[in-house]
């Protein structure tokens, strides 16, 4: 039964991720990204990592996606229109570059999977509890945690400054 759920969630994540990059409307892309994050959260549950699944929903599908929606709505990003004529050749370059990067990513993923296929990571149950994760996060990695929050705050302020309209 777990295998069936895995394939359903994996297919949903892949299809939603493809729809993120295939949409012309940025709002639809953001919504498909939320679907992709939720499917990934389900995969984490199947892997026996409920804390990571909850963090995936709370942080990414909750906070980060609200920030993305805020920025898209604040900047009023127009719908992408297909280019025609000689300008169409200019937009083909980034697509080809993206296709090459996708092939490199798949090759790297295949190499990594072959390399770690037989290796198993030892799991210490005491290290994977929510209490242990919280202690390590707020005691050992407090500086990195706070630096990340400052970085996100600076990004939000930058988005507001870029989006404001100056009055004459």
Secondary structure, DSSP 8 states (H G I E B T S, - for coil): -HHHHHHHHHHHHHHHHHHHHH-SSHHHHHHHHHHHHHHHHHHHHHTT-HHHHHHIIIIIIIIIHHHHHHHHHHHT--------TTHHHHHHHHHHHHHHHHHHHHHHHHHHHHHHSS------GGGGSHHHHHHIIIIISHHHHHHHHHHHHHHHHHHHHHH-----
